[in-house]
């Protein structure tokens, strides 16, 4: 790995953030400082923690930041469920987000395992 930008999980999570920003543009205006802000913050946290961890000096520190990213994926899943329940997201869009989030989560877990081995 040359930089964090070479990691597939970072690339996927950057795309995920972009999609979160696009979809939350259509959320109700009164959610701007609520659910929209929370979704965007949690989404940004995933690639940001991957990048920060990759810049650290040890595998142990890198793993710690990957665990932070993993936690943000659970936070995102919760917020997406709430968004669907409030009819801000249709089922097809929701399912696509959950599928992509699941791929990111699995890739993070694989990277964590590879660093621990």
Secondary structure, 3 states (H helix, E strand, C coil): CCCHHHCHHHHHHHHHHHHHHHHHCCCCHHHCCCHHHHHHHHHHHHHHHHHHHHCCCCHHHHHHHHHHHHHHHHHHHHHHHHHHHCCCCCHHHHHHHHHHHHHHHHHHHHHHHHHHC
